[in-house]
């Protein structure tokens, strides 16, 4: 069992009170049964999360919408499991959705996992979205330093020369300076 599935399993067993329904969803191999949980009324959030996660890691695109909603959830463990499943889903809409969530200023408090997902996907949308998000975080007293740090580290990992300017600006921010130095070192020099 991989770490993301183990973490999800422990969390939802606790949330469900160890219900038989939870155990059934964790064990079933029937993708239609899992997909029906996503559309059936009255399903608890933990059940929808298990179904979406399992479908996502299996590459079943019926999970896409539910996973995007979970990626933007206020609960970080839900965001993390959704990001894990979305990275494995293989849906071409994923990068656009993650970029939209990462750059949405009204939801910036929940942008950490969309930023990390963009880096993992290495999609064309990743660098512009991370640059935009980081630029907005470089204001005095911005409370979202973890999001800014994820952007700095992500831009370094992506190694795109377009990030050089915003990473240079991040050097002036003590909480980001060390990571910005490392990120800039990973970006090839223009000739």
C-alpha positions in Angstrom: 0.0 0.0 0.0 1.5 3.4 -1.0 1.8 6.2 1.6 -1.1 8.3 0.2 -3.5 5.4 0.3 -2.4 4.4 3.8 -2.9 7.9 5.1 -6.3 8.2 3.4 -7.4 4.8 4.7 -6.5 5.7 8.3 -8.2 9.0 8.2 -11.4 7.9 6.6 -11.7 4.8 8.9 -11.6 7.3 11.8 -14.1 9.7 10.2 -16.5 6.9 9.3 -16.3 5.3 12.7 -15.0 2.2 11.1 -18.2 1.6 9.2 -18.8 -1.4 7.0 -19.5 1.0 4.1 -16.1 2.5 4.5 -14.4 -0.9 4.4 -16.5 -1.9 1.3 -15.3 1.3 -0.6 -11.7 0.7 0.4 -11.9 -2.9 -0.8 -14.0 -2.9 -3.9 -12.5 -3.3 -7.3 -15.8 -2.3 -9.0 -15.2 1.1 -10.6 -18.9 1.6 -11.3 -19.7 1.2 -7.6 -17.1 3.8 -6.8 -18.4 6.1 -9.5 -22.0 5.8 -8.2 -20.8 7.1 -4.8 -19.8 10.4 -6.6 -23.3 11.0 -7.9 -25.5 9.5 -5.3 -27.3 12.0 -3.0 -26.5 12.1 0.7 -23.1 10.4 0.6 -20.7 11.5 3.4 -17.6 13.5 2.3 -15.3 10.6 3.4 -17.1 8.3 1.0 -16.9 10.7 -1.9 -13.2 11.2 -1.2 -12.4 7.4 -1.1 -14.3 6.9 -4.3 -12.7 9.8 -6.1 -9.2 8.9 -4.9 -9.5 5.2 -5.9 -11.0 6.1 -9.3 -8.3 8.8 -9.8 -5.3 6.5 -9.1 -6.9 3.9 -11.4 -7.0 6.5 -14.2 -10.8 6.7 -14.3 -11.7 10.2 -15.5 -15.1 10.1 -13.8 -13.3 11.2 -10.7 -12.0 14.5 -12.2 -14.6 16.9 -10.9 -14.7 15.5 -7.4 -10.9 15.5 -7.2 -10.7 19.1 -8.2 -13.2 20.1 -5.6 -11.2 18.2 -3.0 -8.0 19.8 -4.2 -9.5 23.1 -3.1 -10.8 21.9 0.2 -10.1 23.7 3.5 -8.7 20.4 5.0 -5.1 19.9 3.9 -5.1 16.1 4.1 -8.0 16.0 1.6 -6.1 18.4 -0.7 -3.0 16.2 -0.5 -4.9 13.0 -1.3 -6.7 14.7 -4.2 -3.4 16.1 -5.6 -1.9 12.6 -5.4 -4.9 11.1 -7.3 -5.0 13.9 -9.9 -1.3 13.4 -10.6 -2.0 9.8 -11.6 -5.4 10.4 -13.3 -3.9 11.4 -16.6 -6.7 13.8 -17.4 -5.6 16.7 -19.7 -7.8 19.1 -17.8 -5.8 18.7 -14.6 -3.1 21.2 -15.2 -5.6 24.0 -16.2 -7.7 23.3 -13.1 -4.6 23.3 -10.8 -3.4 26.5 -12.4 -6.8 28.2 -11.9 -6.8 27.1 -8.2 -3.2 28.2 -7.6 -3.8 31.7 -9.0 -7.2 32.3 -7.4 -6.6 35.1 -4.9 -9.9 34.4 -3.2 -8.7 30.9 -2.3 -4.9 31.5 -1.9 -5.1 29.9 1.6 -5.7 26.6 -0.2 -3.2 27.0 -3.0 -0.3 24.9 -1.6 -1.4 21.6 -3.0 -2.4 23.0 -6.4 1.1 24.6 -6.6 2.8 21.3 -5.7 0.6 19.4 -8.2 1.6 21.8 -11.0 5.2 21.1 -10.3 4.7 17.4 -10.3 2.8 17.6 -13.6 5.4 19.7 -15.3 2.7 21.0 -17.6 2.9 24.1 -19.8 0.6 25.9 -17.3 2.9 25.3 -14.4 5.5 28.0 -14.8 3.2 30.9 -15.6 0.8 30.0 -12.8 3.7 29.7 -10.2 5.2 33.0 -11.4 1.8 34.7 -11.0 1.2 33.2 -7.6 4.6 34.0 -6.3 4.5 37.6 -7.6 1.3 38.2 -5.5 3.0 36.7 -2.4 5.9 39.1 -2.6 4.1 41.9 -0.8 5.0 43.0 2.7 3.4 41.0 5.4 1.8 38.5 3.1 0.5 35.7 5.3 0.9 32.9 2.8 4.6 32.2 3.0 4.2 28.4 2.7 2.5 29.0 -0.7 5.3 31.4 -1.7 7.9 28.9 -0.6 6.3 26.1 -2.6 6.3 28.4 -5.7 10.0 29.2 -5.2 10.9 25.6 -4.8 8.7 24.6 -7.6 10.1 27.1 -10.0 13.6 25.9 -9.1 12.6 22.3 -9.8 11.0 23.3 -13.2 14.2 25.1 -14.1 12.5 27.5 -16.6 14.4 30.7 -17.4 11.1 32.7 -17.3 11.2 32.3 -13.5 14.6 34.1 -13.1 13.1 37.6 -12.6 10.5 36.7 -9.9 13.0 34.4 -8.1 15.5 37.3 -8.0 12.8 39.5 -6.4 12.2 36.7 -3.9 15.8 37.1 -2.7 14.7 40.3 -0.9 12.3 38.4 1.4 14.1 36.7 4.3 11.7 33.8 4.5 12.3 33.0 0.9 15.8 34.1 0.2 17.6 30.8 0.9 15.2 28.8 -1.2 15.4 31.5 -4.0 19.2 31.1 -4.1 18.9 27.4 -4.5 16.1 27.8 -7.1 18.1 30.3 -9.1 21.1 27.9 -9.1 18.9 25.3 -10.9 17.9 27.6 -13.7 20.2 27.6 -16.7 22.0 30.8 -17.5 20.8 32.6 -20.7 23.5 33.1 -23.3 
